[in-house]
Amino acid sequence: MINLNLILIFILAYLIGSFPTGVIVGKIFFAEDIRNYGSGNIGTTNSFRVFGPFAGSVVLIVDVLKGTLATNLPRIFHLNVPKYVLLISGGLAILGHTFSIFLKFKGGKAVATSAGLFLGYNLKFFGICALIFLPLVFITSYVSLSSLIAVVLIFIATFFFHDVFLEIIVGCIMIILFIRHRSNIKRLLHHQENIIPFGLWYWYKKRHHKL
């Protein structure tokens, strides 16, 4: 028998993920559409680059919370469901962020929303993900490169949790991230990818340029 409550929660999870934070922040506070600037992406990195650190931080926090909230919808509504249903709910938020119904099924690259899913599902796993991702950003100064390397390492890390559903969802996230980062990969290969003004590689390049 179809669980109507669960279907409604899945729809809500997708709609939460579809909320275009970067676009909303840009239009409300700057009267600009972020899709017309920088890389054209609606996510955290481009928001930092185009609108500054405060706006970028707002986009980051909201996009993470989208994943966390969507993942925990079954708990919030007190549904007695298997734990893997949380992953499905969070996964739908990721799909919503990537293919937003409010943006004609276009969207972001789902890095922050994926982090929100991990945060909502398993705090220990989220901590491991942070320990993988943040040092990579600090070393490389490339968010895109760090995200791609991190998601592969995170996928490997799932095998230590003995949770087949977590392995599946992270495997799907890995595929989505690589597909959504195709343009970034091309720019990385041609040494045209933008770096963030932070980290070892940025400081090295800045010092080398001055010399």
C-alpha positions as CSV (number, residue, x, y, z in Angstrom):
1,M,0.0,0.0,0.0
2,I,1.3,3.4,-1.0
3,N,2.2,5.6,2.0
4,L,0.7,9.0,1.1
5,N,2.5,10.8,4.0
6,L,5.8,9.5,2.7
7,I,5.1,10.7,-0.8
8,L,4.2,14.1,0.5
9,I,7.4,14.2,2.5
10,F,9.4,13.3,-0.6
11,I,7.7,16.0,-2.6
12,L,8.4,18.5,0.2
13,A,12.1,17.4,0.3
14,Y,12.5,18.0,-3.4
15,L,10.8,21.5,-3.1
16,I,13.1,22.4,-0.1
17,G,16.1,21.4,-2.2
18,S,14.8,23.4,-5.1
19,F,14.8,26.6,-3.1
20,P,17.4,28.7,-5.2
21,T,19.2,30.4,-2.3
22,G,21.9,32.1,-4.4
23,V,19.3,33.5,-6.8
24,I,17.1,34.8,-4.0
25,V,19.9,36.4,-2.1
26,G,21.2,38.1,-5.2
27,K,17.8,39.5,-6.3
28,I,16.6,40.6,-2.9
29,F,19.8,42.2,-1.5
30,F,21.7,43.1,-4.6
31,A,19.0,43.4,-7.3
32,E,21.2,41.2,-9.5
33,D,20.8,37.6,-10.9
34,I,23.9,35.6,-9.9
35,R,23.5,33.5,-13.0
36,N,24.7,36.5,-15.0
37,Y,28.0,36.8,-13.2
38,G,31.1,34.8,-12.5
39,S,30.7,31.2,-13.4
40,G,26.9,31.6,-13.6
41,N,26.5,29.0,-10.8
42,I,24.0,29.7,-8.0
43,G,26.0,28.1,-5.3
44,T,28.4,29.2,-2.5
45,T,31.6,29.7,-4.4
46,N,30.1,32.0,-7.0
47,S,28.1,33.8,-4.4
48,F,31.3,34.5,-2.4
49,R,33.0,35.7,-5.6
50,V,30.2,37.9,-6.9
51,F,28.4,39.2,-3.8
52,G,31.1,38.9,-1.1
53,P,31.8,36.8,2.0
54,F,28.6,37.6,4.0
55,A,26.2,36.7,1.1
56,G,28.3,33.7,0.3
57,S,28.1,32.5,3.9
58,V,24.4,32.9,3.9
59,V,24.1,30.9,0.7
60,L,26.4,28.2,2.2
61,I,24.4,27.9,5.5
62,V,21.0,27.8,3.9
63,D,22.1,25.3,1.2
64,V,23.5,23.0,3.9
65,L,20.4,23.4,6.0
66,K,18.3,22.4,3.0
67,G,19.9,19.0,2.9
68,T,19.8,18.6,6.7
69,L,16.1,19.6,6.9
70,A,15.0,17.4,4.0
71,T,16.9,14.4,5.4
72,N,15.2,14.7,8.7
73,L,11.6,15.3,7.4
74,P,10.6,11.7,8.2
75,R,11.8,12.2,11.8
76,I,10.2,15.6,12.1
77,F,6.8,14.2,11.1
78,H,7.3,11.1,13.3
79,L,7.1,8.6,10.6
80,N,8.2,5.1,11.6
81,V,10.3,4.3,8.6
82,P,13.7,2.5,7.9
83,K,16.7,4.8,8.2
84,Y,17.4,4.6,4.5
85,V,14.3,6.6,3.9
86,L,16.2,9.6,5.4
87,L,18.8,9.1,2.7
88,I,16.1,9.1,0.0
89,S,14.5,12.2,1.4
90,G,17.9,14.0,1.5
91,G,18.8,12.7,-1.9
92,L,15.6,14.3,-3.3
93,A,16.7,17.6,-1.9
94,I,20.0,17.2,-3.8
95,L,18.1,16.5,-7.0
96,G,16.0,19.6,-6.2
97,H,19.0,21.8,-5.8
98,T,20.6,20.4,-9.0
99,F,17.4,20.5,-11.0
100,S,15.3,23.1,-9.4
101,I,11.6,23.4,-10.4
102,F,11.9,27.1,-9.7
103,L,14.8,27.5,-12.3
104,K,13.3,25.5,-15.1
105,F,15.1,22.4,-13.8
106,K,18.5,23.9,-13.7
107,G,20.4,24.6,-10.5
108,G,23.6,24.3,-8.5
109,K,26.3,21.6,-8.1
110,A,24.9,20.2,-4.8
111,V,28.1,20.2,-2.8
112,A,26.7,22.2,0.2
113,T,23.3,20.4,0.1
114,S,25.1,17.0,0.0
115,A,27.0,18.1,3.1
116,G,23.7,18.9,4.7
117,L,22.5,15.4,4.0
118,F,25.5,13.9,5.7
119,L,25.0,16.2,8.7
120,G,21.4,15.2,9.0
121,Y,22.0,11.5,8.6
122,N,25.1,10.8,10.6
123,L,27.1,13.4,12.5
124,K,30.2,11.2,12.8
125,F,30.2,10.7,9.0
126,F,29.7,14.4,8.5
127,G,32.8,15.1,10.7
128,I,34.9,12.7,8.6
129,C,33.7,14.4,5.4
130,A,34.7,17.8,6.8
131,L,38.1,16.4,7.8
132,I,38.6,15.3,4.2
133,F,37.2,18.3,2.4
134,L,38.5,21.3,4.4
135,P,42.2,20.4,4.2
136,L,41.9,19.8,0.5
137,V,40.5,23.3,0.0
138,F,43.3,24.8,2.2
139,I,46.0,23.0,0.2
140,T,44.6,23.4,-3.3
141,S,42.7,26.7,-3.1
142,Y,40.3,25.1,-5.7
143,V,36.8,24.4,-4.4
144,S,35.9,22.4,-7.5
145,L,39.0,20.2,-7.4
146,S,38.6,19.7,-3.7
147,S,35.0,18.7,-4.1
148,L,35.8,16.1,-6.7
149,I,38.7,14.6,-4.8
150,A,36.8,14.7,-1.6
151,V,33.7,12.9,-2.9
152,V,35.8,10.0,-4.1
153,L,37.5,9.7,-0.7
154,I,34.2,10.1,1.0
155,F,32.7,7.3,-1.1
156,I,35.6,5.1,0.0
157,A,35.0,6.1,3.6
158,T,31.4,4.9,3.4
159,F,32.6,1.2,3.3
160,F,33.9,1.6,6.9
161,F,30.4,2.4,8.1
162,H,28.9,-0.9,6.8
163,D,25.8,1.0,5.6
164,V,24.9,-0.2,2.1
165,F,22.3,2.6,1.6
166,L,24.9,5.2,2.6
167,E,27.3,3.7,0.0
168,I,24.6,3.9,-2.7
169,I,23.6,7.5,-2.0
170,V,27.2,8.7,-1.8
171,G,27.9,6.8,-5.0
172,C,25.0,8.6,-6.7
173,I,26.2,11.9,-5.3
174,M,29.7,11.3,-6.7
175,I,28.3,10.7,-10.2
176,I,26.1,13.9,-9.9
177,L,29.1,16.0,-8.8
178,F,31.3,14.8,-11.6
179,I,28.6,15.4,-14.2
180,R,27.8,18.9,-12.7
181,H,31.5,19.8,-12.6
182,R,32.2,19.0,-16.3
183,S,33.0,22.6,-17.1
184,N,35.2,22.9,-14.1
185,I,37.1,19.8,-15.0
186,K,37.8,21.3,-18.5
187,R,39.0,24.5,-16.9
188,L,41.2,22.6,-14.5
189,L,42.8,20.7,-17.4
190,H,43.4,23.9,-19.2
191,H,44.7,25.8,-16.1
192,Q,41.8,28.2,-16.4
193,E,39.8,27.4,-13.2
194,N,39.5,30.3,-10.7
195,I,41.0,29.8,-7.3
196,I,39.7,31.2,-4.0
197,P,41.7,33.9,-2.2
198,F,42.7,31.5,0.5
199,G,44.9,28.5,1.0
200,L,48.5,27.4,0.3
201,W,48.3,27.4,-3.5
202,Y,46.8,30.9,-3.5
203,W,49.5,32.2,-1.2
204,Y,52.2,30.5,-3.2
205,K,50.9,32.0,-6.5
206,K,50.5,35.4,-4.9
207,R,54.1,35.4,-3.6
208,H,55.4,34.0,-6.8
209,H,53.6,36.7,-8.8
210,K,55.1,39.4,-6.5
211,L,58.6,38.0,-7.1
